[in-house]
Amino acid sequence: MDTIRHLDDGTTEESTGEIHFGWVLEGRAIQDIWIRPRRPAPSTMYGTTLRIFDPDIGGWHIIWNDPLNQDYSRQTGPDADHYRASFGRPIAIKERVTTMSNKHFLRGMATVNFWADDVAAARDWYAELFGVEAYFQRPDAENPAYVEFRIGDDEDEFGIIDRRYAPAAMQPGPGGAILLWHVDDIEAAFARLKAMGATEYDPITKRENDFVTASVVDPFGNVLGIMYNPHYLEMLKSRTA
């Protein structure tokens, strides 16, 4: 993203940056992570905000922590345009995200949903595969009907839903569209998936221009596609340059 920082003397400071956000505390709060400038450049700000909605005040309790600059504050946010400090002095929001222009009909993958009869078992299987825990679980971690991970370079949403809530027209067994996730070593990734109990759906297949694809069926009946994709690496490199 691009940021514009509004300084106390009325001037502005433009930079690149990153925002990562998601539900935490089992859906009771939203956590943001703010990084400026965009990595891999050395950070001048690296902080996190915890936002908790309070129905009694009709607004948000907002707790900001930036250990890099030793900057800490607690505020309430009654609306989207201004924060009010806990001692009552109005202050303007200091970071604004520049609106992105994009004319594509499909802007990007927002969430991919998989299905399972045993969501807890599927959650644990994918937690081992991804090396991270699900950050969102409903209604609770003991009896989840929906869980969600954030994975990959863009922290994409990967959800697992109780099969009882699948669309009525869904046919039993794997099928339909296949989403292919980039991996750096497709042979190692394919071998690891099969070692964990997944079964081959489409073998490793070399395409033209060094593109390579494969897919498996996970132990819960979903098709998981993997791919070595040079274009993905080129796009990622251009974004971080």
NUTIPA-194038 format. One line per field, with one value per residue (C-alpha): x, y, z; residue in one letter; residue number from 1. Coordinates in steps of 0.1 Angstrom, whole numbers, plus 5000, padded with zeros to 4 digits. Layout:
N
u	X, ...
v	Y, ...
w	Z, ...
r	a, ...
k	NUM, ...
***
This chain:
241
u	5000, 5009, 5007, 5005, 5015, 5000, 5026, 5018, 5033, 5008, 5032, 5029, 5053, 5046, 5059, 5051, 5038, 5019, 4987, 4978, 4946, 4922, 4899, 4915, 4904, 4879, 4862, 4860, 4886, 4904, 4941, 4960, 4998, 5012, 5046, 5062, 5079, 5071, 5095, 5124, 5133, 5143, 5112, 5105, 5073, 5063, 5033, 5000, 4965, 4940, 4904, 4875, 4839, 4821, 4783, 4778, 4796, 4788, 4825, 4859, 4886, 4918, 4952, 4983, 5018, 5049, 5079, 5102, 5096, 5084, 5051, 5020, 4985, 4950, 4920, 4883, 4871, 4835, 4836, 4859, 4872, 4886, 4899, 4893, 4922, 4913, 4917, 4892, 4915, 4905, 4933, 4932, 4940, 4976, 4976, 4954, 4954, 4955, 4926, 4937, 4925, 4918, 4895, 4896, 4863, 4879, 4902, 4919, 4913, 4896, 4889, 4891, 4867, 4873, 4848, 4850, 4828, 4852, 4863, 4885, 4904, 4908, 4920, 4947, 4958, 4962, 4978, 5005, 5008, 5009, 5030, 5005, 4974, 4939, 4934, 4896, 4872, 4834, 4815, 4845, 4878, 4863, 4834, 4842, 4819, 4842, 4879, 4902, 4939, 4960, 4987, 5012, 5029, 4997, 4982, 4954, 4923, 4919, 4887, 4873, 4835, 4814, 4801, 4766, 4766, 4777, 4756, 4727, 4738, 4773, 4780, 4798, 4835, 4863, 4857, 4851, 4876, 4911, 4930, 4968, 4991, 5026, 5053, 5091, 5098, 5068, 5083, 5091, 5056, 5039, 5058, 5050, 5013, 5012, 5032, 5006, 4978, 4967, 4961, 4973, 4946, 4967, 5004, 5033, 5030, 5055, 5039, 5056, 5079, 5088, 5053, 5047, 5014, 5000, 4971, 4960, 4928, 4932, 4919, 4886, 4878, 4890, 4912, 4944, 4964, 5000, 5022, 5056, 5047, 5075, 5050, 5040, 5077, 5081, 5051, 5062, 5097, 5082, 5061, 5090, 5115
v	5000, 5037, 5058, 5095, 5105, 5138, 5154, 5178, 5208, 5203, 5187, 5152, 5123, 5098, 5062, 5026, 5003, 4971, 4964, 4929, 4924, 4897, 4886, 4875, 4864, 4840, 4868, 4893, 4917, 4929, 4931, 4952, 4951, 4983, 4983, 5013, 5012, 4980, 4952, 4943, 4980, 4988, 4997, 5031, 5020, 4984, 4984, 4967, 4978, 4958, 4970, 4959, 4971, 4983, 4984, 5007, 5036, 5025, 5026, 5009, 5007, 5010, 5000, 5009, 4995, 5003, 4989, 5000, 5036, 5030, 5046, 5035, 5049, 5040, 5056, 5052, 5053, 5064, 5067, 5061, 5097, 5106, 5089, 5104, 5100, 5085, 5119, 5135, 5155, 5148, 5137, 5130, 5096, 5097, 5069, 5068, 5042, 5054, 5041, 5014, 5017, 4983, 4976, 4939, 4922, 4896, 4917, 4887, 4856, 4866, 4832, 4796, 4772, 4735, 4711, 4684, 4661, 4666, 4702, 4698, 4669, 4689, 4720, 4699, 4683, 4717, 4733, 4706, 4711, 4750, 4752, 4778, 4775, 4786, 4822, 4821, 4794, 4794, 4787, 4776, 4756, 4725, 4721, 4742, 4745, 4769, 4776, 4799, 4802, 4830, 4816, 4824, 4856, 4876, 4859, 4845, 4832, 4794, 4783, 4749, 4745, 4718, 4698, 4701, 4737, 4728, 4741, 4718, 4712, 4701, 4666, 4640, 4634, 4657, 4678, 4712, 4740, 4735, 4764, 4759, 4772, 4781, 4761, 4764, 4727, 4709, 4674, 4678, 4693, 4665, 4639, 4656, 4657, 4621, 4611, 4630, 4608, 4628, 4608, 4617, 4634, 4646, 4637, 4661, 4674, 4696, 4723, 4747, 4775, 4758, 4757, 4725, 4714, 4686, 4680, 4657, 4648, 4656, 4631, 4651, 4648, 4682, 4688, 4707, 4719, 4729, 4745, 4758, 4791, 4814, 4841, 4842, 4846, 4874, 4893, 4888, 4901, 4932, 4941, 4939, 4956
w	5000, 4998, 5030, 5037, 5072, 5085, 5108, 5136, 5117, 5089, 5064, 5050, 5046, 5018, 5020, 5011, 5038, 5048, 5068, 5080, 5099, 5111, 5139, 5172, 5206, 5190, 5171, 5200, 5186, 5154, 5154, 5128, 5121, 5105, 5089, 5072, 5047, 5029, 5036, 5030, 5035, 5071, 5092, 5106, 5121, 5131, 5154, 5162, 5171, 5191, 5185, 5207, 5201, 5232, 5226, 5257, 5240, 5204, 5195, 5197, 5224, 5204, 5219, 5199, 5205, 5185, 5203, 5175, 5184, 5220, 5210, 5230, 5233, 5242, 5224, 5217, 5181, 5178, 5139, 5110, 5105, 5139, 5171, 5205, 5229, 5263, 5279, 5255, 5230, 5194, 5171, 5134, 5119, 5109, 5083, 5053, 5026, 4990, 4970, 4946, 4910, 4895, 4866, 4868, 4874, 4898, 4921, 4937, 4957, 4990, 5006, 4996, 5014, 5020, 5036, 5062, 5082, 5111, 5112, 5142, 5126, 5094, 5113, 5131, 5098, 5080, 5111, 5108, 5071, 5073, 5104, 5119, 5140, 5129, 5140, 5138, 5150, 5154, 5175, 5196, 5194, 5210, 5185, 5154, 5125, 5107, 5111, 5092, 5085, 5070, 5048, 5021, 5010, 5011, 5042, 5021, 5039, 5039, 5055, 5065, 5069, 5083, 5054, 5068, 5055, 5020, 4991, 4983, 4948, 4957, 4945, 4967, 4961, 4948, 4917, 4902, 4900, 4914, 4931, 4926, 4953, 4944, 4961, 4956, 4955, 4940, 4942, 4980, 4986, 4967, 4986, 5020, 5012, 5003, 5034, 5055, 5041, 5010, 4978, 4943, 4922, 4893, 4891, 4888, 4853, 4835, 4814, 4790, 4802, 4834, 4849, 4868, 4884, 4906, 4930, 4958, 4976, 5013, 5039, 5041, 5004, 4991, 4961, 4970, 4940, 4940, 4914, 4906, 4889, 4875, 4869, 4906, 4915, 4890, 4903, 4939, 4931, 4914, 4944, 4968, 4946
r	m, d, t, i, r, h, l, d, d, g, t, t, e, e, s, t, g, e, i, h, f, g, w, v, l, e, g, r, a, i, q, d, i, w, i, r, p, r, r, p, a, p, s, t, m, y, g, t, t, l, r, i, f, d, p, d, i, g, g, w, h, i, i, w, n, d, p, l, n, q, d, y, s, r, q, t, g, p, d, a, d, h, y, r, a, s, f, g, r, p, i, a, i, k, e, r, v, t, t, m, s, n, k, h, f, l, r, g, m, a, t, v, n, f, w, a, d, d, v, a, a, a, r, d, w, y, a, e, l, f, g, v, e, a, y, f, q, r, p, d, a, e, n, p, a, y, v, e, f, r, i, g, d, d, e, d, e, f, g, i, i, d, r, r, y, a, p, a, a, m, q, p, g, p, g, g, a, i, l, l, w, h, v, d, d, i, e, a, a, f, a, r, l, k, a, m, g, a, t, e, y, d, p, i, t, k, r, e, n, d, f, v, t, a, s, v, v, d, p, f, g, n, v, l, g, i, m, y, n, p, h, y, l, e, m, l, k, s, r, t, a
k	1, 2, 3, 4, 5, 6, 7, 8, 9, 10, 11, 12, 13, 14, 15, 16, 17, 18, 19, 20, 21, 22, 23, 24, 25, 26, 27, 28, 29, 30, 31, 32, 33, 34, 35, 36, 37, 38, 39, 40, 41, 42, 43, 44, 45, 46, 47, 48, 49, 50, 51, 52, 53, 54, 55, 56, 57, 58, 59, 60, 61, 62, 63, 64, 65, 66, 67, 68, 69, 70, 71, 72, 73, 74, 75, 76, 77, 78, 79, 80, 81, 82, 83, 84, 85, 86, 87, 88, 89, 90, 91, 92, 93, 94, 95, 96, 97, 98, 99, 100, 101, 102, 103, 104, 105, 106, 107, 108, 109, 110, 111, 112, 113, 114, 115, 116, 117, 118, 119, 120, 121, 122, 123, 124, 125, 126, 127, 128, 129, 130, 131, 132, 133, 134, 135, 136, 137, 138, 139, 140, 141, 142, 143, 144, 145, 146, 147, 148, 149, 150, 151, 152, 153, 154, 155, 156, 157, 158, 159, 160, 161, 162, 163, 164, 165, 166, 167, 168, 169, 170, 171, 172, 173, 174, 175, 176, 177, 178, 179, 180, 181, 182, 183, 184, 185, 186, 187, 188, 189, 190, 191, 192, 193, 194, 195, 196, 197, 198, 199, 200, 201, 202, 203, 204, 205, 206, 207, 208, 209, 210, 211, 212, 213, 214, 215, 216, 217, 218, 219, 220, 221, 222, 223, 224, 225, 226, 227, 228, 229, 230, 231, 232, 233, 234, 235, 236, 237, 238, 239, 240, 241
***
